[in-house]
Amino acid sequence: MATYIFQDWIWGKSDICSKHEGQALSFFCVTCHQAICRDCTISAHSQMKGHTIQEGPDAKRDFQQKIAADISDTRKLIEAKRNHIETLKKEKQKMDQHKNLVLETANATFEKCLKLIQDRKEAVTMEINNDYDKQQKKLLVKIEETEQQCTTLEKSVQFLATGQKGKDTSRSNESCKRRRTSQYYSSYQENRQRHDIRWVLWSRSWTR
């Protein structure tokens, strides 16, 4: 980009040389990039010293052309930057869409996995419950059979106990009968003896 050393001179804000009083800045030293007056061209900025000199209007025209070119290039650069920004924005938008798609795919995959895990969990739970239910039913059947056996045995014990008690009662009654018979017989014998004695005594008294 062209230098702006002579911006004030180009816009007409400073037209007088600061070194040579009253001299207008009507020339331009290309080598030093500086506006100069006529006296400067033969002293500090002479061509003998290797300086390239241009007249003021030509220098102004060239300088304005360079500025215009720089402005055009800068505008093109700005436009290119803006286009690049738009491209980056589009890439960002595509990236966001791709990210959302990836997230949706991942979420769908995880949901599917979770559903499979849940289904498997329910199946395993049902299988375990069924297995333990079968075992518990078998145990309940065994418990019921054992309880029936216990009831049958208890009835048998009661029956046997009742039969033994009946036998003991029968034996006791028979013993009582025997005891009563023996007592009756003993009483009979005693009464018989008493009667016989009385009879003998009465007979003797009668014979006298």
Sequence and secondary structure as in RCSB ss.txt:
>XXXX:A:sequence
MATYIFQDWIWGKSDICSKHEGQALSFFCVTCHQAICRDCTISAHSQMKGHTIQEGPDAKRDFQQKIAADISDTR
KLIEAKRNHIETLKKEKQKMDQHKNLVLETANATFEKCLKLIQDRKEAVTMEINNDYDKQQKKLLVKIEETEQQC
TTLEKSVQFLATGQKGKDTSRSNESCKRRRTSQYYSSYQENRQRHDIRWVLWSRSWTR
>XXXX:A:secstr
    TTHHHHTTS  B SSSTT B  EEETTTTEEE TGGGGTTT GGGT  EEEHHHHHHHHHHHHHHHHHHHH
HHHHHHHHHHHHHHHHHHHHHHHHHHHHHHHHHHHHHHHHHHHHHHHHHHHHHHHHHHHHHHHHHHHHHHHHHHH
HHHHHHHHHHHHHHHHHHHHHHHHHHHHHHHHHHHHHHHHHHHHHHHHHHHHHHHHH 
